[in-house]
């Protein structure tokens, strides 16, 4: 924990901290995880898929210890029973356990997931490794103003919310908050790893989840007053939930994670001007509140090319950006370290997950990691993770080479 927090605070720790599975963008797909266990000679334990949409595996303590991982996600504070899981089969035929509240239905050669009212919310096509969102609840709302009730009811049918992670779906009621607090306290007492609390607080993405991506992007350009009204309602909802979340887990977490994919391979999804108008002041409000209520550092998950938005994110009070997608426009590691390395912690960018990790040799993976660590580690402000989740087709020897290279760079 101290090692991670020193790096976040731009001081050099004894070695580069490692994040593997501390959040839902630094993990391993269950198919690749099963192969890694075989490669390491681990024959015990089932494969538990805690993120059903992305099919990410819970990484067992034996592997976390083997690679010297310094982080852990808040959800690990919950001792789930066999009744919380049931058996499913991964696309490659590997048996696994998935959360009991998720009930996929076989339709032909595809898998469907339905809301309790019968609405199809997600589908995994034959030969696909992922579930895709099929329901955009506010897409047909027309020009009507959006109420908090519209947002809350809509999120019940959004794949990313309705297929949440165990213990889920956690409600923000008294019982849910009590269980969350007790689990967080127990985890704090049981681990010396830095604990990441995944809050969410998404703005851009929830607009896209509810209205559809194309619709929401057009709204940003054509209906600014309607977008402001929607975002005001959404922020009010987030702040109310943040108050409850912080009261339950604030003393027990080190980092609170917000999410919003703002970037693409070619740069931001929206202009810096739109960012300053729609998002920056609302982020500043939520992040200041999160810091005041929890004392934790604020992390934002955002994929893509963020170079043009980083000054505004830093101004809004962001402490940590991840996963640092260095293959996107403007995201070269030397540029990021030079221009922003004193102001924000770069959590990620440690190995190229688009080309080198899946397609390179173990030696090429090792060289890629060592170069990146050498550039990013000086002066702190860097926590290692591969750029994004380890995909299903990554050879286990490459995963091992990546994490071994970080340990050799210490």
DRENVEX-261942 format. One line per field, with one value per residue (C-alpha): residue in three letters; residue number from 1; x, y, z. Coordinates in steps of 0.25 Angstrom, whole numbers, plus 5000, padded with zeros to 4 digits. Layout:
! residues N
rest	c(ALA / ...)
nr	c(NUM / ...)
x	c(X / ...)
y	c(Y / ...)
z	c(Z / ...)
This chain:
! residues 410
rest	c(UNK / UNK / UNK / UNK / UNK / UNK / UNK / UNK / UNK / UNK / UNK / UNK / UNK / UNK / UNK / UNK / UNK / UNK / UNK / UNK / UNK / UNK / UNK / UNK / UNK / UNK / UNK / UNK / UNK / UNK / UNK / UNK / UNK / UNK / UNK / UNK / UNK / UNK / UNK / UNK / UNK / UNK / UNK / UNK / UNK / UNK / UNK / UNK / UNK / UNK / UNK / UNK / UNK / UNK / UNK / UNK / UNK / UNK / UNK / UNK / UNK / UNK / UNK / UNK / UNK / UNK / UNK / UNK / UNK / UNK / UNK / UNK / UNK / UNK / UNK / UNK / UNK / UNK / UNK / UNK / UNK / UNK / UNK / UNK / UNK / UNK / UNK / UNK / UNK / UNK / UNK / UNK / UNK / UNK / UNK / UNK / UNK / UNK / UNK / UNK / UNK / UNK / UNK / UNK / UNK / UNK / UNK / UNK / UNK / UNK / UNK / UNK / UNK / UNK / UNK / UNK / UNK / UNK / UNK / UNK / UNK / UNK / UNK / UNK / UNK / UNK / UNK / UNK / UNK / UNK / UNK / UNK / UNK / UNK / UNK / UNK / UNK / UNK / UNK / UNK / UNK / UNK / UNK / UNK / UNK / UNK / UNK / UNK / UNK / UNK / UNK / UNK / UNK / UNK / UNK / UNK / UNK / UNK / UNK / UNK / UNK / UNK / UNK / UNK / UNK / UNK / UNK / UNK / UNK / UNK / UNK / UNK / UNK / UNK / UNK / UNK / UNK / UNK / UNK / UNK / UNK / UNK / UNK / UNK / UNK / UNK / UNK / UNK / UNK / UNK / UNK / UNK / UNK / UNK / UNK / UNK / UNK / UNK / UNK / UNK / UNK / UNK / UNK / UNK / UNK / UNK / UNK / UNK / UNK / UNK / UNK / UNK / UNK / UNK / UNK / UNK / UNK / UNK / UNK / UNK / UNK / UNK / UNK / UNK / UNK / UNK / UNK / UNK / UNK / UNK / UNK / UNK / UNK / UNK / UNK / UNK / UNK / UNK / UNK / UNK / UNK / UNK / UNK / UNK / UNK / UNK / UNK / UNK / UNK / UNK / UNK / UNK / UNK / UNK / UNK / UNK / UNK / UNK / UNK / UNK / UNK / UNK / UNK / UNK / UNK / UNK / UNK / UNK / UNK / UNK / UNK / UNK / UNK / UNK / UNK / UNK / UNK / UNK / UNK / UNK / UNK / UNK / UNK / UNK / UNK / UNK / UNK / UNK / UNK / UNK / UNK / UNK / UNK / UNK / UNK / UNK / UNK / UNK / UNK / UNK / UNK / UNK / UNK / UNK / UNK / UNK / UNK / UNK / UNK / UNK / UNK / UNK / UNK / UNK / UNK / UNK / UNK / UNK / UNK / UNK / UNK / UNK / UNK / UNK / UNK / UNK / UNK / UNK / UNK / UNK / UNK / UNK / UNK / UNK / UNK / UNK / UNK / UNK / UNK / UNK / UNK / UNK / UNK / UNK / UNK / UNK / UNK / UNK / UNK / UNK / UNK / UNK / UNK / UNK / UNK / UNK / UNK / UNK / UNK / UNK / UNK / UNK / UNK / UNK / UNK / UNK / UNK / UNK / UNK / UNK / UNK / UNK / UNK / UNK / UNK / UNK / UNK / UNK / UNK / UNK / UNK / UNK / UNK / UNK / UNK / UNK / UNK / UNK / UNK / UNK / UNK / UNK / UNK / UNK / UNK / UNK / UNK / UNK / UNK / UNK / UNK / UNK / UNK / UNK / UNK / UNK / UNK / UNK / UNK / UNK)
nr	c(1 / 2 / 3 / 4 / 5 / 6 / 7 / 8 / 9 / 10 / 11 / 12 / 13 / 14 / 15 / 16 / 17 / 18 / 19 / 20 / 21 / 22 / 23 / 24 / 25 / 26 / 27 / 28 / 29 / 30 / 31 / 32 / 33 / 34 / 35 / 36 / 37 / 38 / 39 / 40 / 41 / 42 / 43 / 44 / 45 / 46 / 47 / 48 / 49 / 50 / 51 / 52 / 53 / 54 / 55 / 56 / 57 / 58 / 59 / 60 / 61 / 62 / 63 / 64 / 65 / 66 / 67 / 68 / 69 / 70 / 71 / 72 / 73 / 74 / 75 / 76 / 77 / 78 / 79 / 80 / 81 / 82 / 83 / 84 / 85 / 86 / 87 / 88 / 89 / 90 / 91 / 92 / 93 / 94 / 95 / 96 / 97 / 98 / 99 / 100 / 101 / 102 / 103 / 104 / 105 / 106 / 107 / 108 / 109 / 110 / 111 / 112 / 113 / 114 / 115 / 116 / 117 / 118 / 119 / 120 / 121 / 122 / 123 / 124 / 125 / 126 / 127 / 128 / 129 / 130 / 131 / 132 / 133 / 134 / 135 / 136 / 137 / 138 / 139 / 140 / 141 / 142 / 143 / 144 / 145 / 146 / 147 / 148 / 149 / 150 / 151 / 152 / 153 / 154 / 155 / 156 / 157 / 158 / 159 / 160 / 161 / 162 / 163 / 164 / 165 / 166 / 167 / 168 / 169 / 170 / 171 / 172 / 173 / 174 / 175 / 176 / 177 / 178 / 179 / 180 / 181 / 182 / 183 / 184 / 185 / 186 / 187 / 188 / 189 / 190 / 191 / 192 / 193 / 194 / 195 / 196 / 197 / 198 / 199 / 200 / 201 / 202 / 203 / 204 / 205 / 206 / 207 / 208 / 209 / 210 / 211 / 212 / 213 / 214 / 215 / 216 / 217 / 218 / 219 / 220 / 221 / 222 / 223 / 224 / 225 / 226 / 227 / 228 / 229 / 230 / 231 / 232 / 233 / 234 / 235 / 236 / 237 / 238 / 239 / 240 / 241 / 242 / 243 / 244 / 245 / 246 / 247 / 248 / 249 / 250 / 251 / 252 / 253 / 254 / 255 / 256 / 257 / 258 / 259 / 260 / 261 / 262 / 263 / 264 / 265 / 266 / 267 / 268 / 269 / 270 / 271 / 272 / 273 / 274 / 275 / 276 / 277 / 278 / 279 / 280 / 281 / 282 / 283 / 284 / 285 / 286 / 287 / 288 / 289 / 290 / 291 / 292 / 293 / 294 / 295 / 296 / 297 / 298 / 299 / 300 / 301 / 302 / 303 / 304 / 305 / 306 / 307 / 308 / 309 / 310 / 311 / 312 / 313 / 314 / 315 / 316 / 317 / 318 / 319 / 320 / 321 / 322 / 323 / 324 / 325 / 326 / 327 / 328 / 329 / 330 / 331 / 332 / 333 / 334 / 335 / 336 / 337 / 338 / 339 / 340 / 341 / 342 / 343 / 344 / 345 / 346 / 347 / 348 / 349 / 350 / 351 / 352 / 353 / 354 / 355 / 356 / 357 / 358 / 359 / 360 / 361 / 362 / 363 / 364 / 365 / 366 / 367 / 368 / 369 / 370 / 371 / 372 / 373 / 374 / 375 / 376 / 377 / 378 / 379 / 380 / 381 / 382 / 383 / 384 / 385 / 386 / 387 / 388 / 389 / 390 / 391 / 392 / 393 / 394 / 395 / 396 / 397 / 398 / 399 / 400 / 401 / 402 / 403 / 404 / 405 / 406 / 407 / 408 / 409 / 410)
x	c(5000 / 5011 / 5018 / 5006 / 5003 / 5017 / 5017 / 5003 / 5009 / 5021 / 5031 / 5040 / 5036 / 5046 / 5041 / 5031 / 5017 / 5009 / 4994 / 4988 / 4973 / 4972 / 4961 / 4953 / 4963 / 4976 / 4971 / 4971 / 4960 / 4956 / 4961 / 4975 / 4975 / 4972 / 4984 / 4993 / 4989 / 4993 / 5006 / 5009 / 5005 / 4993 / 4983 / 4974 / 4963 / 4951 / 4951 / 4942 / 4937 / 4934 / 4932 / 4922 / 4922 / 4937 / 4938 / 4950 / 4954 / 4957 / 4972 / 4975 / 4985 / 4995 / 4997 / 4996 / 5007 / 5015 / 5017 / 5017 / 5004 / 5002 / 4987 / 4974 / 4959 / 4949 / 4940 / 4951 / 4946 / 4933 / 4934 / 4924 / 4918 / 4915 / 4901 / 4906 / 4911 / 4907 / 4913 / 4915 / 4924 / 4934 / 4934 / 4946 / 4938 / 4945 / 4936 / 4935 / 4927 / 4918 / 4910 / 4897 / 4889 / 4893 / 4885 / 4889 / 4879 / 4884 / 4876 / 4881 / 4896 / 4896 / 4895 / 4884 / 4882 / 4869 / 4863 / 4853 / 4842 / 4847 / 4855 / 4867 / 4879 / 4891 / 4895 / 4908 / 4908 / 4913 / 4929 / 4929 / 4937 / 4928 / 4914 / 4909 / 4899 / 4885 / 4876 / 4878 / 4866 / 4865 / 4868 / 4853 / 4851 / 4850 / 4852 / 4846 / 4855 / 4861 / 4857 / 4865 / 4854 / 4857 / 4872 / 4870 / 4860 / 4868 / 4881 / 4873 / 4873 / 4887 / 4896 / 4908 / 4899 / 4890 / 4901 / 4910 / 4920 / 4918 / 4914 / 4904 / 4895 / 4898 / 4887 / 4890 / 4880 / 4883 / 4886 / 4894 / 4903 / 4904 / 4910 / 4919 / 4925 / 4927 / 4934 / 4943 / 4947 / 4950 / 4958 / 4966 / 4970 / 4973 / 4983 / 4994 / 4991 / 4986 / 4970 / 4963 / 4948 / 4941 / 4930 / 4927 / 4922 / 4921 / 4916 / 4919 / 4918 / 4904 / 4899 / 4904 / 4898 / 4885 / 4883 / 4892 / 4906 / 4902 / 4890 / 4897 / 4909 / 4898 / 4892 / 4905 / 4906 / 4891 / 4884 / 4893 / 4882 / 4876 / 4890 / 4893 / 4879 / 4882 / 4896 / 4891 / 4881 / 4892 / 4902 / 4891 / 4889 / 4904 / 4906 / 4895 / 4901 / 4915 / 4911 / 4906 / 4918 / 4928 / 4921 / 4922 / 4936 / 4943 / 4952 / 4956 / 4960 / 4973 / 4967 / 4953 / 4951 / 4943 / 4940 / 4938 / 4944 / 4946 / 4956 / 4958 / 4970 / 4971 / 4968 / 4957 / 4942 / 4939 / 4946 / 4954 / 4943 / 4932 / 4940 / 4941 / 4926 / 4920 / 4929 / 4941 / 4932 / 4924 / 4937 / 4943 / 4930 / 4930 / 4945 / 4946 / 4934 / 4940 / 4953 / 4947 / 4938 / 4948 / 4962 / 4965 / 4972 / 4963 / 4966 / 4959 / 4958 / 4958 / 4963 / 4968 / 4975 / 4974 / 4986 / 4977 / 4968 / 4979 / 4981 / 4966 / 4966 / 4977 / 4971 / 4958 / 4966 / 4970 / 4981 / 4982 / 4979 / 4978 / 4980 / 4989 / 4987 / 5000 / 4997 / 4986 / 4989 / 4998 / 5000 / 5015 / 5021 / 5032 / 5023 / 5013 / 5024 / 5031 / 5018 / 5009 / 5018 / 5019 / 5004 / 4997 / 5000 / 5001 / 4995 / 4997 / 5004 / 5014 / 5012 / 5006 / 4993 / 4989 / 5001 / 5013 / 5006 / 4997 / 5006 / 5021 / 5031 / 5033 / 5047 / 5040 / 5030 / 5041 / 5048 / 5035 / 5033 / 5047 / 5047 / 5034 / 5037 / 5051 / 5044 / 5032 / 5038 / 5047 / 5042 / 5030 / 5016 / 5016 / 5009 / 5010 / 4999 / 4998 / 4990 / 4977 / 4972 / 4980 / 4971 / 4967 / 4977 / 4990 / 5000 / 5002 / 5017 / 5016 / 5008 / 5019 / 5029 / 5022 / 5021 / 5035 / 5041 / 5034 / 5040 / 5054 / 5053 / 5052)
y	c(5000 / 5010 / 5006 / 5010 / 5023 / 5028 / 5026 / 5033 / 5044 / 5046 / 5040 / 5028 / 5016 / 5004 / 4998 / 5000 / 4996 / 4986 / 4986 / 4973 / 4972 / 4983 / 4989 / 4984 / 4989 / 4983 / 4969 / 4956 / 4950 / 4936 / 4928 / 4934 / 4933 / 4918 / 4916 / 4924 / 4915 / 4903 / 4909 / 4912 / 4898 / 4902 / 4891 / 4895 / 4905 / 4908 / 4920 / 4931 / 4941 / 4954 / 4963 / 4956 / 4966 / 4966 / 4951 / 4955 / 4945 / 4947 / 4946 / 4937 / 4940 / 4930 / 4938 / 4951 / 4947 / 4940 / 4953 / 4963 / 4970 / 4982 / 4985 / 4979 / 4983 / 4986 / 4974 / 4964 / 4968 / 4959 / 4944 / 4939 / 4926 / 4915 / 4920 / 4933 / 4926 / 4916 / 4908 / 4913 / 4910 / 4920 / 4922 / 4912 / 4901 / 4904 / 4902 / 4914 / 4920 / 4933 / 4941 / 4934 / 4947 / 4946 / 4936 / 4935 / 4928 / 4920 / 4924 / 4917 / 4918 / 4931 / 4935 / 4945 / 4952 / 4958 / 4968 / 4963 / 4969 / 4961 / 4972 / 4967 / 4975 / 4967 / 4957 / 4949 / 4944 / 4931 / 4931 / 4945 / 4946 / 4958 / 4962 / 4974 / 4984 / 4983 / 4992 / 5007 / 5011 / 5026 / 5025 / 5028 / 5038 / 5049 / 5063 / 5061 / 5066 / 5055 / 5052 / 5045 / 5034 / 5033 / 5031 / 5021 / 5013 / 5013 / 5008 / 4996 / 4991 / 4996 / 4984 / 4990 / 4993 / 4981 / 4971 / 4978 / 4971 / 4963 / 4965 / 4971 / 4978 / 4985 / 4995 / 5008 / 5004 / 5002 / 4987 / 4989 / 5000 / 4992 / 4980 / 4988 / 4995 / 4982 / 4976 / 4988 / 4988 / 4973 / 4974 / 4986 / 4977 / 4965 / 4971 / 4981 / 4984 / 4997 / 4996 / 5002 / 5005 / 5005 / 5016 / 5020 / 5034 / 5033 / 5044 / 5043 / 5028 / 5028 / 5037 / 5027 / 5015 / 5022 / 5029 / 5021 / 5026 / 5033 / 5040 / 5045 / 5051 / 5058 / 5063 / 5069 / 5077 / 5080 / 5081 / 5087 / 5091 / 5077 / 5071 / 5081 / 5077 / 5062 / 5064 / 5072 / 5061 / 5050 / 5058 / 5059 / 5044 / 5042 / 5051 / 5045 / 5031 / 5036 / 5041 / 5027 / 5020 / 5029 / 5027 / 5012 / 5010 / 5023 / 5019 / 5006 / 5010 / 5017 / 5020 / 5023 / 5020 / 5028 / 5024 / 5030 / 5026 / 5040 / 5036 / 5028 / 5023 / 5036 / 5046 / 5050 / 5047 / 5062 / 5075 / 5082 / 5093 / 5083 / 5076 / 5089 / 5092 / 5079 / 5071 / 5078 / 5086 / 5074 / 5065 / 5076 / 5076 / 5061 / 5059 / 5070 / 5063 / 5049 / 5054 / 5061 / 5050 / 5038 / 5044 / 5035 / 5039 / 5040 / 5031 / 5033 / 5021 / 5026 / 5019 / 5026 / 5038 / 5048 / 5058 / 5070 / 5067 / 5064 / 5079 / 5080 / 5067 / 5072 / 5085 / 5078 / 5071 / 5057 / 5050 / 5037 / 5034 / 5020 / 5012 / 5021 / 5016 / 5020 / 5015 / 5026 / 5039 / 5048 / 5038 / 5035 / 5031 / 5041 / 5053 / 5049 / 5048 / 5061 / 5069 / 5063 / 5054 / 5064 / 5067 / 5054 / 5039 / 5031 / 5017 / 5008 / 5009 / 4998 / 4988 / 4989 / 4981 / 4983 / 4977 / 4973 / 4965 / 4957 / 4955 / 4957 / 4947 / 4947 / 4954 / 4965 / 4966 / 4967 / 4978 / 4986 / 4986 / 4989 / 5001 / 5007 / 5005 / 5012 / 5024 / 5025 / 5021 / 5033 / 5042 / 5033 / 5036 / 5023 / 5010 / 4998 / 4991 / 4986 / 4997 / 4989 / 4975 / 4963 / 4958 / 4943 / 4941 / 4945 / 4933 / 4930 / 4931 / 4946 / 4949 / 4943 / 4950 / 4963 / 4962 / 4956 / 4968 / 4978 / 4970 / 4970 / 4985 / 4988)
z	c(5000 / 5004 / 4991 / 4982 / 4990 / 4989 / 4974 / 4973 / 4981 / 4971 / 4980 / 4977 / 4984 / 4986 / 4973 / 4962 / 4968 / 4960 / 4957 / 4952 / 4953 / 4963 / 4954 / 4942 / 4932 / 4938 / 4938 / 4930 / 4922 / 4927 / 4915 / 4916 / 4931 / 4930 / 4921 / 4930 / 4942 / 4934 / 4929 / 4944 / 4948 / 4957 / 4956 / 4968 / 4968 / 4959 / 4949 / 4955 / 4945 / 4953 / 4941 / 4932 / 4921 / 4919 / 4924 / 4934 / 4944 / 4959 / 4960 / 4971 / 4983 / 4978 / 4965 / 4972 / 4981 / 4970 / 4962 / 4974 / 4971 / 4980 / 4978 / 4980 / 4977 / 4988 / 4983 / 4989 / 5003 / 5001 / 5004 / 4994 / 4996 / 4986 / 4985 / 4979 / 4967 / 4957 / 4945 / 4931 / 4919 / 4913 / 4898 / 4897 / 4905 / 4918 / 4930 / 4939 / 4950 / 4948 / 4958 / 4961 / 4958 / 4943 / 4936 / 4921 / 4912 / 4900 / 4887 / 4875 / 4876 / 4883 / 4898 / 4902 / 4915 / 4919 / 4929 / 4938 / 4929 / 4917 / 4911 / 4904 / 4910 / 4905 / 4894 / 4891 / 4877 / 4873 / 4873 / 4880 / 4893 / 4898 / 4901 / 4894 / 4899 / 4892 / 4900 / 4900 / 4909 / 4905 / 4890 / 4887 / 4897 / 4886 / 4891 / 4905 / 4917 / 4925 / 4939 / 4950 / 4950 / 4935 / 4937 / 4949 / 4942 / 4929 / 4936 / 4941 / 4926 / 4922 / 4921 / 4929 / 4941 / 4941 / 4939 / 4950 / 4958 / 4971 / 4981 / 4972 / 4969 / 4982 / 4985 / 4992 / 5003 / 5018 / 5017 / 5004 / 5010 / 5023 / 5016 / 5007 / 5020 / 5027 / 5014 / 5012 / 5027 / 5027 / 5014 / 5020 / 5032 / 5023 / 5012 / 5011 / 4997 / 4992 / 4991 / 4980 / 4981 / 4968 / 4969 / 4954 / 4953 / 4938 / 4930 / 4916 / 4916 / 4923 / 4912 / 4902 / 4909 / 4911 / 4898 / 4889 / 4885 / 4872 / 4878 / 4890 / 4881 / 4873 / 4885 / 4890 / 4877 / 4874 / 4888 / 4898 / 4908 / 4908 / 4910 / 4922 / 4928 / 4926 / 4932 / 4944 / 4948 / 4946 / 4955 / 4966 / 4965 / 4966 / 4977 / 4985 / 4983 / 4986 / 4999 / 5003 / 4997 / 5004 / 5017 / 5016 / 5010 / 5012 / 5023 / 5016 / 5002 / 4997 / 4983 / 4978 / 4963 / 4953 / 4939 / 4926 / 4912 / 4906 / 4895 / 4882 / 4875 / 4868 / 4879 / 4888 / 4885 / 4888 / 4886 / 4898 / 4897 / 4899 / 4910 / 4917 / 4915 / 4919 / 4927 / 4934 / 4944 / 4947 / 4949 / 4958 / 4967 / 4968 / 4970 / 4981 / 4988 / 4987 / 4993 / 5004 / 5008 / 5007 / 5007 / 4995 / 4983 / 4970 / 4958 / 4945 / 4935 / 4921 / 4909 / 4896 / 4892 / 4904 / 4901 / 4898 / 4910 / 4921 / 4924 / 4927 / 4935 / 4944 / 4946 / 4951 / 4961 / 4956 / 4963 / 4954 / 4939 / 4934 / 4926 / 4918 / 4904 / 4898 / 4884 / 4882 / 4876 / 4885 / 4896 / 4894 / 4908 / 4907 / 4904 / 4915 / 4925 / 4921 / 4920 / 4931 / 4939 / 4951 / 4951 / 4949 / 4952 / 4940 / 4944 / 4932 / 4918 / 4923 / 4912 / 4898 / 4898 / 4884 / 4877 / 4885 / 4896 / 4887 / 4875 / 4880 / 4885 / 4900 / 4898 / 4890 / 4901 / 4912 / 4904 / 4902 / 4917 / 4921 / 4912 / 4916 / 4931 / 4929 / 4923 / 4933 / 4947 / 4949 / 4960 / 4963 / 4957 / 4951 / 4954 / 4945 / 4938 / 4923 / 4915 / 4917 / 4920 / 4915 / 4904 / 4902 / 4891 / 4899 / 4900 / 4915 / 4913 / 4909 / 4921 / 4929 / 4922 / 4924 / 4939 / 4940 / 4933 / 4943 / 4954 / 4948 / 4945 / 4960)
